[in-house]
């Protein structure tokens, strides 16, 4: 496929650049156009990826219901394509959108589904990100022990820990020692 000046690939790259520069409205327009053009071309996978990116931008702009609309069908698209890593990312984006709209129970379920899909890949960075998001959700939902377990998993997923994260890991080990499950 050619990637001319008006190709959906170029639209996606330009939208990503706009997002990184903080030009969110331009990013929204770019990802919407890219998604539409990918679909016109019959490229459902890249259209779903553009939709996920669109969802992230919309969440950044506090437009949660639009973000949810953008991302809600994408996990199934990646599942049909057999791409468990992209499905996990889409589930994570869906969970974030659900959380932003107040559907905390469904958000938690989507985060857990995302973690299940990531078991098939070695993407520790995404796993850590999803575990951290799940931990925050659980903590706000009054589940401190679940939140602690999720955050410990997030820290364990990171190959290199910052000084702050090493301190956190040591602090998180304390309850386990009291319960007879630690070093």
N, C-alpha and C positions, 0 to 999 in steps of 0.2 A: 504494500500500500504506500502510496505517496503521502508525504506529510507536507503539503503546501502551506501557504500563509494562512489559509482559513480552515485547515484540517482540525478535527476534534483533538488530536494529540497536541497541536500547538495551542489550541484554546485551553486545554487542561494545564499545560505548562505555564501559560500566561496567567491563568487563574491562580495557580499555586504561587507564582511570583507576587501577584497582587495580595494574596493572603499574607505572605511573609512580610510584605511591606505595610500591612495594616489597612490596605484598601479593600475592606471586606465586601462592600457593595459590588465592586468590580469583580471580586473573586466569585461572588454569588452568580453574577451574570455570566461569567466565563464558564463555571462548572455547569450551569443550566444549559448553556449553548452546546458545550462539549457532550453532555449527556444526550441531548436531543440529536446531535449529529451522529454520535455513535449508534444510537437506536435506528436512525434513518439508514445507516450502513449495515444494520443487522448485527452489530457487535455488542451483545448483551453484557458481556463481562466488563469491557471498558466503560460502558454506560453505568454499570453498577458501581464501579470504582469512582467514577465522577460523582455519582449520587452520594457515596460515602464521604467524599471530600466536601461536597456541598453541605452535608449534614454537619460536619465539623465546623464549617464557617458559620452556619446558621446558629449553632449552639453558642459560638463565640459572640454572636450578635444578640443573644438572649431571645431567639426566635425558636423556642423549643418545639412547638407543634409543627412548624414547617420542617424542622430538622427531622422530626419523627416521620413525617410524610415522605421525606426524601430517602430515608434509609430503610423503612420498614420491610420492603420486599427483597432487599439485597442479600441477606444471608442465604435465602433459598436459591438464589441465582448462583452463588459461589458453591453451594452444596451440590447442585445439579452438575456443575462443572468439575466437581471432585477436588476443589481447591480448599482444603480444610484451614489453611493459614488465613486466606482472605475471608473465609466464612467466619473465623474467629474474630478477625478485626471488625467485620460487619456486625457481628453480634455485640461486640464491645461498644461500637458506635450506637447501635440500637439501644443498648442498655443505658448509655449516657443520655440519649434523647428521652427514653422512658423516665429515667430518674428526674430529668429537668421538667417533665410534664407532671410529675408527682406520682407516677405509677411505680412506687418503690419495690413492691413485691415482684412485679414482672421484670423490673430492671435487675434485681438480684438473680432471678432465674436466668436471664440472658447472660449476665457475667459468668455464672457457673457453666452454662452451655459453652461459652467462649473458651473457658479454661479446659473443658473436655476436648474441644476441637484442637486446642494447642498441644495436647498430649502427643499428637502425631507429628509435631514439628519440634525443632530445637530453637524456636524463637523465644529466647528467655526475656528479651527486652519487652515484647508485647505481653508475655505472661506476667512479668513484674508490674507493668502498667495496669493491667486488668485486675490483678490482685490488690494493688493499692486502691483502685477505684472501688472495688468490692469492700475493702476494709473500711473506707470512709463511709460508704453506704450503710454497712452493718453497724458502725459506731453511732451514726445518726439515728439508726433504727432501734437503738437500745440493745444491741447484741455485742457487748464489749469483748466477750471471750472469742466469738466468731471473728470479730474485727482483729483481735490480737493474732489469731491463727493465720488469717489472710495476710496481715502485714508481715508476719514472720516468713510466710511463703514468698512474698514479694522480695524481701531482703535476701532470702536464700536463692532466688532466681537471678540475682545480679552477680555477674562475674567479679566485678570490682566495686567495693563499697566506699563511699566517701567517709570522711571522719565522722560526720553526723550519723550516717547509716550504721557504722560500726558501733557507735554508742547506743543507738536505738536497739540494735540486735542484742547487745549485752543486757540492756534493760528488759527487753522482752523475754530473755532467758530466766529472769528472776522468778516469775510466777511458776514456771515449770519446775524450778528447783524446789520451791515450797511444796509442790504437788508430787515431788519425787520423780520427775521426768526430765531431768536436765543433767548438765555436767557438774 
